[in-house]
Amino acid sequence: MKKTILSFILAACLSVSAFASPADETGPGVRTGLRLYGGLSTMNGGDFNTGLRGWLDLWAHAGSLWGVRTDVEGSPGGWATSVGADVLFPLTSWLSFGMGAGWVSGRADCRSVADGNGDVVPTTQNIEMSPRALPVRAGFFGRIPLSGRLALGLNAGASYYYVAQAQAVYRRDWEDYWEEDLFDLKSSGWGYDGGLGLEFRMSRHVAVFFEGQARRARFSKFFGTLDRSSSEAGETSREGTLYAIDFSLGDGEIFPLVDVLSQPPAGPAFSRAAEAVVDFGGFGFLAGVLFRI
């Protein structure tokens, strides 16, 4: 479906450029451009966010077997901020080829509180998830004039996520003891994005734009470290791959978890173990300035 949408956007750009008149070739659309933008969007998180939240649900379920009530708050999905720049090289008066780079940083928080548990389960738990990435982008940018100063802008392209990071801090506090896990993993891969918005021309060389954007970027093969510190045992560290695991205590309840391991776990408690997918995709809004040289 998303490939179809990107194809439609590109076809629309090409069809409009085919009807450009010679008089338009002196307009602002034929100048080399520089787009600077920033915005806010959702970030799905994928197995990484879901699996970290799963640890809170597992502890809550284990506590319930001992009569302990645990309140869990927070959603696996989160928000992301993005900034970036694109250089546009005109192909016609309405169509440009663009290349650029950006930075996407996501955040999601989950927490839990257990009342009167007698140290059976952690009294409080907090997880801060922060997937972030550096995408390098290339694509096509179309511009359809609506009036002398207003134009419809649309774009579609592919991005190589040169640096994709999955980072999180997971802290567990008992009455007289605490543990903290620091996840730090990296991967890379290809993604796709597209946008649709409005461009307001302020002068011959400057315009502002507002754009809705959709991203698709799902990667696996995250490799890195899990560093654990505690109030008693000091610090330990292990290196491996981020795995998504379906775990059960044997009572029919299955919990999606993530862990950093050298190889996937095996045994009757694990109904699934595969390389975890971190999803940087989402929907959001951008605002920026376009300079035409």
N, C-alpha and C positions, 0 to 999 in steps of 0.2 A: 504494500500500500504506500509506504513512504517513498520507495523508489519511483512509483507512478507519479506522486506529487512533485518530486524533484524534476522528473522528465517533463511534466506539464509546465512547470515554471520556466524551464529552459526553452521549451517550444514557444511559449508566449513571448519571451524576450526576442527570439529569433524572428517570429512572425511580425512583431511590431517594427523591428529594425529593417525589415524588407520593404516597408512602406515609407521610410524616411525620405523627405524631399530634399533637393539640393540646398534649398535655403536653410534647412535645419543644420547643415554641416558647419555653420558658423556659430551655432549655439553652444551653451555650456556643456552639453553632453559629450563634445569631442575633445575636451581638455583632460589631460592626465589629472587624476584625483587622488586625494589622501583622505581616508575615512578614519576618524578617531571616535571610539564609542565605549560605553560602559552600560551595565544594566543588571537586572535581578531576574533569576529564573528558578525553576524547580530543579532538583537533581535526584534521580531515582535511587541511586546507591547500589541497587542490585543485591547480590548475596552478601556483600560486605556489611551493609547496614542491617539487612534482615537477620544475618547470623549473629551480629553483636547484640541486637535486641533480643534474639533468641536465648542468650545466656541469662538475661533477667527473667524471662518467662520460665526457663528451666529451674532456676533457684526458687521462684515463686511456687512452682508446682511441687518441688521437693519439700519446701516448708509446709505446704498444705497437708502433706502426709503426716506431719507432726502437729497439725492443728495451728500452724502459724499463718496469719493473714498478711499478705504482701500487696502493697499498692504499686503498680507499675505505670509510669507515665512516659510519654514521648512516642514519636512515630519514626519508623525506619527511614522514611523519605525526608528530605530536607531542602534547604534553600541554597542557592549558589549566587555568587557575584562574578561578573565577568568584565574584563576590559580587553581592548585590543586595537589593532590598526590594520588597515588594508590599503594597498596602493592599487589604483585602478588605471588600466591601460586601455584607451578607447579603441574599439573595433569599428563601430559605426557611431552615428549621433545618439543612438539609444542603447547600445550594448557595449559593455566593457569586460575585459578579463582582469580579475583581481587576484593579488597574492598578499598574504599577511600573516600575522601571528597574534596570539592572545593568551590570556591567563584566566582559568576558571577555577574557582575555589568554593567548595561546598561545605555545609555544616549541618549536623543533626545531633540532637541531644536526647538521651533517654536516662531515666533514673527510677529507683525503686526504694521503698521504705517498708521494713518489716517491723511490726509491733509485738513486743513481749515475746521474743523468740528464744531467749535464753542462749544466744550464740549458736543456735542450730543452723541458721543461715545468716548471711551478712545483714546487719541492721540497715545500712544504706549502701546503695550502689549507684555509680554515676558513669556514664559513657559519653564521650565527646568524639564524634566521628567527623573526619575532615578529608574527604576525597578531593584531590586537586590535580590540575593538568595544565600542560603547555601545548596547545594545538597550533600547528602550522597549516595554513589554509590556502586553497586555490579554488576559484570558482568563477561564475559568470554573474554580472550585475546588470540588470535592465532598468531603464528609466522611461516611464510613459507619461508625457506631459498631460496635465489636466487643465492648466491655465498658464498664464504668463509666469507665475511664481510657484505654483503647486504642481507636484509630480508624484506619480505612484512609483515606488521603488520595489523591486523584487530581486532576489538572488538565490543561488543554489550552488553548492560545491562540496568538496571533500576536504577533510582535515586529517593530518597525521599527528596523533597525540604522541609527540616525541618523548615527553615525560608525563607519565600518568602515575600518581601516587595514591596509595591507600593508607591513611594514617588515622590512628585513634588512640585515645587514652581511656582505659577501663579501670576504675578504682572500686574496691570492695572494702567496707569497714565493718568489723565486728566491734564488740565492746572494748576489748583490750588488744586488738590486732588489726592490721590492715595490709592489703595487697594492691599493687597497681601494675597493670600491663600496658606496655607501649608498643603498638603495632606500627611498623614502618616498612612498607613494601612498594615496589615499583614494577611497571610494565610499560608497554607501548602498543599502538595499533591504529587502525584507520577508523574514522567516523565520518558522518555526513551531517550537513546542516542546511537550512534554508530559511529565508526571511521574507516578510512582506510588510511594507509600511508606507509612510508619506514623507516627502522631501519638500521643505520650504526654502526657496531661494531668497537669501537676504541681500545678495549683491551678485555681480558677475562672477566672483571667485569664491563666495562663501554660501553654504547652505546648511540648515540643520535638518535632522531626520529623526523620526520615531518609528520603531520597527518591532513587530512581533517575530520571534525566532523559535525554531524547533531544532533540537539536536538529537542525533542517534549515535551513541558511542559506548559499546559494551566490550570489555576486554577481560581476558583471563591470563593465566601464567604470571601471576603476581609473586615475586620472589623478594625476600627480605628477612627481617628479624622481628622477634617478639622479645622485648626486654621486660623482665619481671623484677620488681623490687617489693620488699615487705618490711614490716617493723621488726622481724626476728631473723629472717634468713639472709638479709642483705640483698644483693642483686645477682640475678642469673640471666642468661640470654641463650636463645636458640635461633637457628637459621633454617629457612625452608620455604616451602610454597604455601600460599594461602588456599586452604581447602574449605569447601562447603560440605557440611556433614548433617545428615538427618539422624538424630540420636533419640533413643527411648530408654526409659527406666524399666521397661518390661511390663508396663500397665496399659499399653495401647496408645498413650500420648506420645506424639513425635514432635521434636523441637529442632528447627533449623539452626545450626550453629556454624561458626567459622573458627579455624585455628591455623596456626603456622606449624607445619609438620614437614619432616624430610620425606615421608611417604604417606599415602592415604591409610587411615585406620581400617582395621578389619575386625569382624566379630559380630555376634548376634545383636548387639546394641546399636549397630550402625547399619541402617537400611540403605543409606546412600552416602557416598564420599566421592567428590569430584573437584576439579580445580574451580575455585570460586570465580564468579563473574562480578566485576565492579562496573556499575552502570553510571556513566557520566551524562546520560541523556536527560532531556527535560524540555520544558516550554518556558519562555520568558519574554521580557520586553527590554529593548535597547534604546538608548538615545545617544546622539552624537553630532559631530560637526564634520562637514565635507568641504574640503578645500580643493578648488580646481586651479591648476597652474596654467 
